[in-house]
Amino acid sequence: MKAAELKDLTVEELIRKAGELRENLFNLKIRRRAGTLESVSDVTKNRRDLARILTLLTLKQGTSKAQRKASGLKPEASGLGPRASGNAPTAPAVAPAEKKEQP
């Protein structure tokens, strides 16, 4: 997919396209793990297309991640989901194991 083609799309179309590419990338990764993927380069092409779209979305919306965070704009409002803003749930911290004294 060419960047020139993407520049003509609206923000809503870019968000929809990004969702489609994420789903397609997920399916490609599953097929790669299962060993049924014929061309591994498809995963790379898909990732790059997704990156192009996300870059254009940032440019068209006129806000960077830092600006959205500073302004308190919710990530869902940008249409990029929780992972795009860093608000994704994280694993709980595990306390380090205590060392046992040896007699």
C-alpha positions as CSV (number, residue, x, y, z in Angstrom):
1,M,0.0,0.0,0.0
2,K,1.4,3.3,-1.0
3,A,1.6,6.3,1.3
4,A,0.2,8.5,-1.4
5,E,-3.0,6.4,-1.5
6,L,-3.4,6.6,2.2
7,K,-3.1,10.4,2.3
8,D,-6.4,10.8,0.5
9,L,-8.3,8.8,3.1
10,T,-10.2,10.4,6.0
11,V,-9.4,9.9,9.6
12,E,-12.4,7.5,10.0
13,E,-11.2,5.4,7.0
14,L,-7.7,5.3,8.4
15,I,-8.9,4.1,11.7
16,R,-11.0,1.4,10.0
17,K,-8.1,0.4,7.9
18,A,-5.8,0.2,10.9
19,G,-8.3,-2.2,12.6
20,E,-8.4,-4.4,9.5
21,L,-4.6,-4.5,9.4
22,R,-4.3,-5.4,13.1
23,E,-6.8,-8.3,12.6
24,N,-4.9,-9.4,9.5
25,L,-1.6,-9.2,11.2
26,F,-2.9,-11.3,14.1
27,N,-4.1,-14.0,11.6
28,L,-0.8,-13.9,9.8
29,K,1.1,-14.4,13.1
30,I,-1.1,-17.4,14.0
31,R,-0.6,-18.9,10.6
32,R,3.2,-18.4,10.9
33,R,3.2,-20.2,14.3
34,A,1.1,-23.0,12.9
35,G,3.5,-23.4,10.0
36,T,0.8,-22.7,7.3
37,L,2.1,-19.3,6.2
38,E,3.6,-19.4,2.7
39,S,5.4,-16.1,2.8
40,V,6.8,-14.6,6.0
41,S,7.3,-11.3,4.1
42,D,3.5,-10.8,4.3
43,V,3.9,-10.2,8.1
44,T,6.6,-7.5,7.5
45,K,4.5,-5.8,4.7
46,N,1.5,-5.8,7.0
47,R,3.4,-4.3,9.9
48,R,4.8,-1.6,7.7
49,D,1.4,-0.7,6.3
50,L,0.0,-0.5,9.8
51,A,2.9,1.8,10.8
52,R,2.2,4.1,7.8
53,I,-1.4,4.4,8.7
54,L,-0.7,5.1,12.4
55,T,1.8,7.8,11.4
56,L,-0.7,9.4,9.1
57,L,-3.4,9.3,11.8
58,T,-1.1,11.1,14.2
59,L,-0.3,13.7,11.5
60,K,-4.0,14.2,10.6
61,Q,-5.1,14.5,14.2
62,G,-2.4,16.9,14.9
63,T,-1.5,15.5,18.2
64,S,1.3,13.4,19.4
65,K,1.1,10.8,22.2
66,A,2.7,13.2,24.6
67,Q,0.3,16.0,23.8
68,R,-2.7,13.7,24.2
69,K,-1.4,12.5,27.6
70,A,-0.7,16.1,28.8
71,S,-4.2,17.3,27.7
72,G,-5.9,14.3,29.4
73,L,-7.5,13.2,26.1
74,K,-8.7,9.6,26.5
75,P,-7.1,7.1,24.1
76,E,-10.5,5.7,23.0
77,A,-11.3,9.2,21.7
78,S,-8.4,8.9,19.3
79,G,-9.6,5.5,18.1
80,L,-6.3,3.8,18.7
81,G,-7.2,1.7,21.7
82,P,-5.7,1.3,25.1
83,R,-2.3,0.0,23.9
84,A,-1.7,3.1,21.8
85,S,-1.8,5.3,24.9
86,G,0.1,3.2,27.3
87,N,-3.0,2.6,29.4
88,A,-3.0,-1.2,28.8
89,P,-3.2,-3.3,31.9
90,T,0.1,-4.4,33.2
91,A,1.2,-7.5,35.1
92,P,1.4,-7.1,38.9
93,A,4.8,-6.5,40.4
94,V,6.3,-9.5,42.1
95,A,8.3,-9.0,45.3
96,P,11.8,-10.4,45.2
97,A,12.3,-13.7,47.1
98,E,13.9,-13.4,50.5
99,K,17.3,-15.0,51.0
100,K,17.5,-17.7,53.5
101,E,20.4,-17.6,56.0
102,Q,22.6,-20.7,56.0
103,P,23.8,-21.9,59.5
